[in-house]
Amino acid sequence: MYVSHPSVHPVEAPPITDGALRVVMMKDFQGMPGTIGGLVLRLCQFLFAAGAVSVMASTHDFVSVTAFCYLVTAVGLQSLWSLVLAVIDIYSLLVKRRLRNTGMVTLFTIGDGITSTLTFAAACASAGITVLISNDLGYCAHNQCMRLETATALAFFSWFTVSPSFLMNFWSLASR
């Protein structure tokens, strides 16, 4: 009778090292600080935020509504934060250094979290007031609704571009 028998193949043990652990660095994904994708996100954040500030400041009556003043303040802070981080990204790309320092990533994460929250809240408040003025009160002839809507949309676009930066920084910080 021909019955098959299991065969045991010896497995070689991995070479014994001197106890040192091999550290594997995480790959830099586009959108993280110090990458070209991160620089593009920062520049888009800055351009959308600066556009929202300039469009809102071009209206003559934004000072009379608190939500619009809040939008100018929050998006102004967002534009300054994004410009500073874009300069840091440009510097790190020019000198070919990675921004993987835990302190720097923590600072970027906290700053992005605060500015994205402020920008989103200001954009939502401004959107509510813009809908109130245009649809419910019908004051679009007296107010400059198109400019208000444009500034609010640019603030939302700025928030859409800061959210990936925040999530990538937070993910990088959490995966350490």
C-alpha positions as CSV (number, residue, x, y, z in Angstrom):
1,M,0.0,0.0,0.0
2,Y,1.3,3.4,-1.0
3,V,0.6,5.8,1.8
4,S,2.1,9.3,1.8
5,H,4.0,10.3,4.8
6,P,4.3,13.8,6.0
7,S,7.8,15.1,5.7
8,V,9.3,17.7,8.1
9,H,11.5,20.3,6.5
10,P,13.7,22.1,8.9
11,V,13.4,25.9,9.0
12,E,16.5,28.0,9.5
13,A,16.4,30.3,12.4
14,P,17.1,34.0,11.6
15,P,20.6,35.1,12.3
16,I,21.2,36.1,15.9
17,T,21.9,39.8,16.3
18,D,23.6,41.5,19.1
19,G,20.2,42.5,20.6
20,A,19.8,45.7,18.6
21,L,16.3,46.2,17.3
22,R,15.9,47.3,13.7
23,V,14.0,50.5,13.5
24,V,11.8,51.0,10.4
25,M,11.0,54.6,9.6
26,M,7.6,55.4,8.3
27,K,7.4,56.5,4.7
28,D,6.7,60.1,4.0
29,F,3.3,60.4,2.4
30,Q,2.4,63.3,0.2
31,G,0.5,65.9,2.4
32,M,2.8,65.5,5.4
33,P,5.0,68.3,6.5
34,G,8.2,68.6,4.5
35,T,6.8,67.1,1.3
36,I,5.7,68.7,-2.0
37,G,2.1,67.6,-1.3
38,G,2.2,69.3,2.1
39,L,3.6,72.4,0.5
40,V,0.8,72.4,-2.1
41,L,-1.8,72.0,0.6
42,R,-0.3,74.8,2.6
43,L,-0.3,77.1,-0.4
44,C,-3.9,76.3,-1.2
45,Q,-4.9,76.9,2.4
46,F,-3.2,80.3,2.3
47,L,-4.7,81.3,-1.1
48,F,-8.2,80.4,-0.1
49,A,-8.0,82.0,3.3
50,A,-6.4,85.2,1.9
51,G,-9.0,85.3,-0.8
52,A,-11.8,85.0,1.8
53,V,-10.3,87.8,3.9
54,S,-9.9,90.1,0.9
55,V,-13.4,89.5,-0.5
56,M,-15.0,89.9,2.9
57,A,-13.0,93.1,3.6
58,S,-14.1,94.5,0.3
59,T,-17.7,94.7,1.5
60,H,-18.6,97.9,3.3
61,D,-20.9,96.4,5.9
62,F,-19.2,93.3,7.1
63,V,-18.3,95.0,10.4
64,S,-22.0,95.3,11.4
65,V,-22.4,91.5,11.6
66,T,-20.5,89.5,14.2
67,A,-20.3,86.3,12.2
68,F,-18.6,88.1,9.3
69,C,-16.1,89.7,11.7
70,Y,-15.4,86.3,13.2
71,L,-14.9,85.0,9.6
72,V,-12.3,87.7,8.9
73,T,-10.5,87.0,12.2
74,A,-10.5,83.2,11.8
75,V,-9.5,83.1,8.2
76,G,-6.9,85.8,8.8
77,L,-5.3,83.6,11.4
78,Q,-5.6,80.6,9.1
79,S,-3.8,82.5,6.3
80,L,-1.0,83.5,8.6
81,W,-0.6,80.0,10.0
82,S,-0.6,78.4,6.5
83,L,1.9,81.0,5.2
84,V,4.4,80.3,8.1
85,L,4.1,76.5,7.6
86,A,4.5,76.9,3.8
87,V,7.7,78.8,4.5
88,I,8.9,76.0,6.8
89,D,8.0,73.4,4.1
90,I,9.9,75.3,1.5
91,Y,12.9,75.5,3.7
92,S,12.8,71.8,4.5
93,L,12.5,70.9,0.8
94,L,15.4,73.2,-0.1
95,V,17.7,71.7,2.5
96,K,16.3,68.2,2.0
97,R,15.5,67.7,5.7
98,R,12.5,65.8,6.9
99,L,10.1,67.3,9.4
100,R,9.8,64.2,11.6
101,N,10.6,65.8,15.0
102,T,7.9,64.9,17.5
103,G,7.8,68.4,18.9
104,M,7.4,69.9,15.4
105,V,4.7,67.4,14.4
106,T,2.8,68.0,17.7
107,L,2.9,71.8,17.1
108,F,1.7,71.4,13.5
109,T,-1.1,69.0,14.7
110,I,-2.3,71.3,17.4
111,G,-2.1,74.4,15.2
112,D,-3.9,72.7,12.4
113,G,-6.6,71.4,14.7
114,I,-7.2,74.9,16.2
115,T,-7.2,76.8,12.9
116,S,-9.4,74.2,11.1
117,T,-11.9,74.3,13.9
118,L,-12.0,78.1,13.9
119,T,-12.3,78.3,10.1
120,F,-15.1,75.7,10.0
121,A,-17.1,77.4,12.7
122,A,-16.6,80.8,11.1
123,A,-17.6,79.5,7.7
124,C,-20.7,77.8,9.1
125,A,-21.7,81.0,11.0
126,S,-21.2,83.1,7.9
127,A,-23.1,80.7,5.7
128,G,-26.1,80.9,8.1
129,I,-26.1,84.7,8.1
130,T,-25.7,84.8,4.3
131,V,-28.7,82.5,3.9
132,L,-30.7,84.6,6.3
133,I,-29.9,87.8,4.5
134,S,-30.4,86.5,1.0
135,N,-33.4,84.0,1.3
136,D,-35.3,85.0,4.5
137,L,-34.9,88.8,4.7
138,G,-34.5,89.5,0.9
139,Y,-31.8,92.2,1.5
140,C,-29.6,91.2,-1.3
141,A,-30.3,94.5,-3.1
142,H,-28.9,96.4,-0.2
143,N,-26.1,94.0,0.8
144,Q,-23.5,92.5,-1.4
145,C,-24.7,88.9,-1.2
146,M,-22.5,87.6,-4.0
147,R,-19.3,88.8,-2.2
148,L,-20.5,87.4,1.1
149,E,-21.3,84.1,-0.5
150,T,-17.9,84.0,-2.2
151,A,-16.0,84.8,1.0
152,T,-17.9,82.0,2.8
153,A,-17.2,79.5,0.0
154,L,-13.5,80.4,0.0
155,A,-13.5,79.9,3.8
156,F,-15.0,76.4,3.3
157,F,-12.4,75.7,0.6
158,S,-9.7,76.7,3.1
159,W,-11.2,74.3,5.6
160,F,-11.3,71.5,3.0
161,T,-7.6,71.9,2.4
162,V,-6.5,72.2,6.1
163,S,-8.4,69.1,7.1
164,P,-6.1,66.7,5.2
165,S,-3.1,68.5,6.7
166,F,-4.5,68.0,10.2
167,L,-5.4,64.4,9.6
168,M,-2.0,63.5,8.1
169,N,-0.1,65.2,11.0
170,F,-2.4,63.6,13.6
171,W,-1.9,60.2,11.9
172,S,1.9,60.7,11.8
173,L,1.9,61.6,15.5
174,A,-0.4,58.8,16.5
175,S,1.7,56.1,14.6
176,R,4.9,56.8,16.5
